[in-house]
Amino acid sequence: MELWTDYEGRTINDFPLKKLLRPEGRSAFYSTSTGTGEPTVIRLIESHFDEDEILARWRGVEALGHPNVLKLEHFGQIVLDDTNVLYAVMEPVEANLAEVVGSYRLTVSDVRQLASSLASALDALHTHGFVHEHIEPENVFAVGEVVKLRSDCIREAPEGEDGRQAKRRDVHDLAVLLLVALTQEHTLEAASRFSLPSPLDEIVSKGMSGEWGLAEIMYALETPVQPRNLHPRPAPSASATYAPSANGTSAPANGASATSANGKSVPAPADPAPISPRPAAKSSTPSLPFPEPTVSGAAKLSALGDDAPPLRIRLMLRERFDDLRDRLGDGDLATRWMVAAAGLVFILIFWIGFHLAHRHPANQGAASANSSPALASSAPAQAGVAPRSSIPRPAPGNSASSGRKDWRVIAYTYNRPDQARKKISTIAARHPDLHPQVFTPTGRAPWLVALGGPMNRDQAFALVRKARSEGLPSDIYAQNYPDARR
């Protein structure tokens, strides 16, 4: 067999092997694209006479069809240079949890939804005789508004006690993942400065100890609580110890049941068996090297939340504050105060507009369809599936304006032309095919970073899709400027 790099540029059943992302022994990951041009990943595995076993696993994932398990769009077997090779094309994803928790702690409501989605996926795998064994932030993805668990690395659960231990390790790793999402820490000792809210405190501590399994975790997640942000508590003294429960309940004795603070009777789990340490040698594919996501940091996080519009707004405001702070690094004091005031006014207007839009009666949508975007109502969430948020869509242009070349694709907005020109230099260096340029419809601020020049409506929206696929922020938009100064 040739080196994995030698296969770059080859095509497997209409899927081009564009770039080798990571070789790992007899397995390798390449960037590829779907039939519609969406970027994704294809995995190749050199056969060691176990192709039937691997294909059976992937067929099991396909038959399972769980909404929180990443789909394998295509898989099969092919011969490359006299070598039997298995391939699996992953469902395109938009965000990776590892990138998110590396920068931010998720809110309590987001972590509850994350826990519900992953517990549901694991329960389905365990029920059908599979184990995952790679429950880590790197292997959790957002597809649209749904949280999904990587699927190409699952395997059949061993028989007997080994299989039970493997399932307990999955639950343990799920609890650790939730702790990381809440605190960015991997151990209870390191996270002791945080006061974990109920029921996540018990889910994390008892899931890590092995006292709780998936049944107890899923039952606890059914208890409604008021969402709130997680705040660090005062630093403990040297002799302080971490108290996992915030609701005052204690662990039930064998055969007994416990009553939670809200009066619900919690079934007592069986006498927990000790969790054996995970084997030091893990499989050759601990994490999936997806290409750089094609959405901004705010969209990454909103894809993981059960209150996506508020979360998206909070993160967008945070990004605006960060951008404002960077701009205040130069200039005199008066200029700094002026820029700060302008930024705060912008944020206030944005926030008020958001709330007014969400208070708009649903039955007025038809009357305003020609003048403003309609907000789609969210469908009721299925068990374990993150609900889709109401995302504004651009109002379609009429046939008269769609053919006129007054449309522009806007990527960024600045108050000064030198800021816009600086951004253009950055984009041009990385994406010369997008032809960025400074554009102002009024001859004064705001100064816009436009892509591609004037065009008709169809060309503009095609360029929006192209720019997003190349990694520019997802909030790029197309707008008609019939009265703009040329």
Phi, psi and omega in degrees: 000142180284172174292152182299328180295336182289345181269355177299135181094345177284166180233133178242109179048053177074008177250110182287139174272088189288307185214135175288118180271318179196124172268142179216086178064241181272009181234151179208151180242136179232150169283143179210189178215152179281180179296337179265005177090004179287134179288141177203196185232142173240136180250133174248139178229125176289130183287132172242047182065023177238023184297323180296321180294315181293316179297326178295321177298313182293325175294326177295320176298316180297317180291328180298313175057033182283138184293342180255018175244127183300130182285147168262106186297318179212144173205159181172201184228142181212159178254121176242115178052051177066018179239130176287126183230135172265147179223149176218127178261122184278152172298134179300139180239165183244340183204155180237131184298327181299321179293327182287306185288346173290341182244329186223153165270135179285156176287165181299316180296324178294318181291324176300317179293320176300315180297316180299316182295312183288323177296321177296317179296315180295320179300319178294318179297311182296321180297327183261018171085020179247157168231158183259303175070010176220046179282094182218155180305327180297340185250021176240130188229161172249128175240106189065240179253012187249135176275132183226147180260136178304144190235343186286350184256005179291160176213168178292141177290134177298165179282154170066216186296327179299320178293319178296321178295319180298320179292322177296324178295323175301316180294318178301314182293326175297317179297319178297318179300318179294322177298317178297317180297325181280322192234349187065020177241154184256353180228155178295325180297314181293332182266012186294343179284350179260145173260103184286136182280157174283142002267007184294335179298314180287323179300316182291307186293315183281334173291322179288327181279343183093000181289327179250145171251193182295325181299315180292322179295314181294325177295316181297326182288345177285345181284117180287138175226161177283119180299142176207161178282155181268122181247141175296144174263169182304145181300131181287158174288172184298333182265359183287150177238158183281126177259110189290332187261132178257355184251006174083002180278154179242163182293134180287151175284168181302132177078355181261178175230155180249153177249124181282176184296336180267009175089000180278139180276122183261124180297139181282128178288162178292162180304116188292139174270146180296144180271121179287148181301145176295137178304142183297322182273111178266171181293172187281003183227067183290334180212155186260122185275072179292151177298169179304128182301153183260024177231160181285170180301322179295318179291328176304311184287323181296334179289348182254007188248155173268359173233058193304314181299312177299320180296318180297320180293316180302317182288325177296319178296321178298319179296323179296319178297318179298317179295320178297318180299320179295322182288337180278004183289343179228171181095165181281176185297319180298318179297319179299315180295323179295315179296319180298316180297317179298319179295318180294321177298316178301315181295318180297315179297318180299316182294315179297317179300321179299313182292322177296322179296322182281346175269356181296126182302142183293328184284356176266002184296320183293323182291332183256013186296330183274352183244339182209155179296146177266140177268120179286136179284145182282137175283154177302138183287136171280163181298124176082003183242129179292131180293151178280138181276163176275109186249124180299136177248145179297139176290131182294141178282158179281169186295333182289323184270342185293336181267349180280148183265058177249004185272143177230149174256117187254125181256322183215157179231134180225159178272341182234145182293328180294328176294318179295319180295323178296319179293324179298319179300319180295314181294317182298326180290326183264329184224068183298336181289347180273347175050063180289151180203157176280136181218135173224123182287345185244353184086003178213186181302147006280153178259122188255143171264107182257155180245129169083353180080186180291145182200174176276175187299313182299318178296322182295313182289331174294322179290326175302313180296320180296315181297318178296321180293338179269005173103003176285161185303150183285348181271014170300142183220162175248139182215148179271129180236071183294335183252017183289148175285134183276000000 
